[in-house]
């Protein structure tokens, strides 16, 4: 099923619990990745869509249990993080409030036992504590929560050569948790959904494309020379090596007339060759610029003047930079893979990620001011529409409201005793005929 199938969207009746375990850790370190940006968007959208039902929870690794965060502090921090990151001022996030919220994990109460009524919905975007199969199972059994995770991709299992070995078993444990305890799954693309069905065929999956925030670029003069941008963690599957070899060839052939390449993203894993070229290759010095992680404002400014975003990935679950670039009206040259085809909808240029000569030709074509191929993509862009985060969240909540829980919620012994006591007291105050009527309804 997809997020657009329902004409009358609904929302769950109970509380909505969003797990912010990873977000707390990442914000404390001042480092935000693509997954963290999605989690920030979820937190903001849940507060906007269902403020009365929104609750934030986190996993306490010291005590091995899920905790209900102090809601006033958590909400204040959520409202602070997004604007601070987009403005490039993470130092503006109150360190005192962040420290206080982190300390509160150690004193926060455990999530409440289910005592009847509407069941809470537990949404996990980052998959941060989901490798703990038994702990998640105990939490959902104790609280009666309807568990709905967002799955970004299955790359560690499908293409293990692109990730550190420890990640493979980690991801397998997450899928084991989802298969054992989740009630439904949110998928970011049909490509991810198809992969999920190979591993977890029986759970309902809602394919809901991620939303796009507004990347606002401040006014800037037109660039004096053409340049391109690549966005993403420096890791093997992103295929930075292809572009670095191309740029070395471009500099050899065109000298100072070669375009520039701006690389945005932190250094990841198993990237020794890429790092060696970035640090020691004098040929590309002055033409290739590594920025590391940047805030949304700087990202937008850099993208705004680019001839195109370059995305030669071997594999993606979604490809958020592609969507964000298209939303800004910036052309995209990307690898011809399912996820890119799905989100690009025929607008970008699609190339084989192993075809270096084709990439080189397309880059030099787009670098020229009179590029007909670039002008044609700009024309195609006029008919492309970016998905909105508000639409994404409406579809998520609708799916959560409609999904059928796999297991009946179990009330605590205390709740069952209190309910029995209340029923007995009520019956004692009724005339005999009324009590008989109640008994007949139970047996009938």
Secondary structure, DSSP 4 states (H G I P E B T S, - for coil): -BTT--SS----SS-EEEE-HHHHHHHHHT---HHHHHHHHHHHHHHHH-TTTEEEEEEETTTTEEEE--HHHHHHHHHHHHHHHHHT-GGGS-HHHHHHHHHHTTTSPBPPPP-SSSPPEEEESS-TTTT-HHHHHHHHHHH-PEEEEEE---HHHH-GGGS-HHHHHHHHHHHHHHHHH-SEEEESSHHHHHHHHHH--SS-EEE--------PPPP-PPPSS-EEEEES-BSGGGTHHHHHHHHHHHHHHHGGGSPEEEEES-B-SS-HHHHHHHHH-GGGTTTEEEEES--HHHHHHHHHT-SEEEE--S--SS-HHHHHHHHHT--EEEE--HHHHHHHTT-SEEE-TT-HHHHHHHHHHHHSTT-HHHHHHHHHHTT--PPPHHHHHHHHHHHHHHPPPSS-----HHHHHHHHHHHHHHHHTS-HHHHHHHHHHHH-
